[in-house]
Amino acid sequence: MPVALPILDQPLPYVARLERRPLAAIDLVVIHCTELPDMHTAREFGERIRYEKSQTGNSGHYYIDTDGTIYRYVPDDRVANHTFGYNPRSIGIELSNIGRYPHWGDSRHQQWTTPYTQAQIDALLSLLRQLRNALPHLKYIAGHEDLDTRLEPASDDPGIVLRRRQDPGPLFPWKDVVPGSGLERFVPGK
C-alpha cells in the first residue's frame, strides 16, 4: 500500500464558502506559477477576498514551495478559483516561483529567469501520482497558459498586447512532468 505523501493542511479562511463537488467531476490538473516572491506572499494573496458575492478569493488547491513542501489550501472536493472556465472540473497546483514578479504586465519584463527546483518537480510528480490514485476520473494535465489565452494591453504601453497568463511559463519541464505524471496533456475543447 502506498505511503501517504506529507501534505500540510492550511485551509483558507473562506474554504467553507467554496462550492462542493463530487470527486468524480475532476478530470484535469492545472499547473500554475505563483509569480510572487515567496510562499508567505502567496498565502496572503490567497486569503484576499476578491469576489464580494461569494466572499472568496483566488487560489489553487495545492502549493509547492521551492524546497518541495506541499501545502493544501483547498480540499479536493471544493471548487477553487484558479482558472477561468475550468474550475469545476480541475485541481489547481501552484508552484512557488518569482516568474515575472512584480512586472507581470510590463512588456519590458516578460522573461522568466528562475527555474523550478528539482525538489518542486519531484514533489509535484509525487502529488500527481497520489491524486491519480484518489480521483477516479483524473486524466489530463494543462498549464494555466494553455487554458487562459486572454490578452490585455501592456502596463507600460497600451499599444502592446500581452497574454494575461504565462504560467507555469517557459522554464517548466513539461517533457519530464507529462510522462512522469501518467496524465495526458490537455487540449482545450476536449
N, C-alpha and C positions, 0 to 999 in steps of 0.2 A: 504494500500500500504506500503511495507517495506521501512524503512528509509535507505538511502544510508550509507554505512559504511565509516567512516572518513579514507581516504587514502591520504597520502602526495605524490603528484606527483613530482618526481625528475628525469626527463628523463636523461638518459646517453647522453654524448655529441655526440655519433655516432648513436643514435637511428634511425635517418632518413635513415641510410645506411643498416639497418637490413631489410631483406626480408619481404614484406607484405604477409598476408594470410587471407582467409576468416574465420570468427569466427566459421563457421560450420565445419572447419577442425580440431577443437580442441576437443579431446575426453579424454584427460589424464592430470592429475596434477602430477607433480613430486616434492616430498618434499626433500629439501636439508638442510644441515647444513653449515654455513659459514666456520667453523673451523678457525676462526680468532678472535682476542681479543675483537673487538667491531665493531659497525656499521660504524664508520669513516674509519677503515681499510678495511671493506667490500666494501665501496663505492670506495675507491682508487683502490682496486683490480678490481672492475667492470669497471672502467674508462680506464684501461690499454689496449692499442691496442695489440692484440695477433695474429691477422690474417692480414697479410700485404695486401693480395689481396682485401679483403673487408673493411679493416681499421676499424674492430670491435674487440670486446673482449668477455670474458666470463662473463655472468651474468644471473640472474634469472629475472623474471617479477616483482615479489613482494619480499620484505624483511620484516621480522617481528622482531623487536627489543625485548629485554628481558622485557621491560615494556608494550609490546603489541602494540606499534606504528607500523603501516603498511606503508611502502613506496612502490611506484610503480616506477621502473626504466625503464621498457619497457612496452609499451601498449600491450594489448592482441592481437591486430591484427598484431603484428610484431613477427618474429621468433627470440627468444633469444637463445644464445649459452650456454646451461646449461647441456644437457645430450646427449652424443654422440649417434646418430642414432634415437633419439626421438624428436628432437627439432621442426620439422614442425607440429607435432600433439599435442604438450603439452604446458602447462603453468608451469614455474618453480617458486617455492616458497622457498626462503631461510630463515631459522631461525637462528638468531644470537646465536651462541654457540661456545665456545672455542674448543670443540671436542678434537683432538689430537695436536692442535697447540702448539709449532711450529715444532713438531717432527712427521709429518704425515707419513713419510716413515721409521721411525726408529722402528725396531721390538721390542725394549725395552719400547716403549711408545705408545702402541695401546689401552690402557684402556681409556674409556670415564668416566669422573668423575663429570661432571656438568650437572644436569638435566635441561630440558626445564622448563621455568616458567609457572605457570598456566595462567598468563596474555598472554603469547605467544600462548598457546594452545587454549584459549578462542578466541583470535583474529584470529587464523588460522581457527577455526571452523566457525566463522562469515564470514570470507573471502570465504571459500569454499561454504557456502550457497549462498553468493552473486554471485559467479562465476557460480554455478549451474543454477541460475535464468537468468544469462546473456548469457551463452554459451549453445546453443540448444542441442549439442551432447555430452556434458561433462558427462562421465560415470565412469571413472577409476581414481584410485589414486595409486601411487607407490613411493617407496623411490629410491633415486639415486643408492643406493647399489643393488637394485633389477634389475636395467637395465644395469648398467655398471659393469660387473663382471670380467673385465680385471685384470690381475696380473702383478706385477712388482717386481724386486729384492729390498730387504730392503736396505736402505741407509747405515746402519751400518754393514750389512753382505749380500753381493750379493748371498750367498748360501741359504738365506731365501727368500721365495716368499710371498708377501703380496697382499691382494686385494687393488687395486688402490682407490676405492671409498668405504667408510663405512658409508655414511651418508643417512639418519639422525642419524644412529647409534643405539646402543642397549638401550639407555635411552629414545628413542622416544616412546610415549604412543599409539601405533597402536590400542590397544584394546579399547581405548576411541575415537580416531580420526576416524577410519573407520566407525563405526556405527553412530557417530555424524555427519559425513560429508554427508551421503546419497550416497556415492560413493562406488564402488566395487574395492576391491584390485586387481590390475592388475597382470596378469600372462604373462611374456614375451612370445612372439609367437602368441598372440591373434591378 
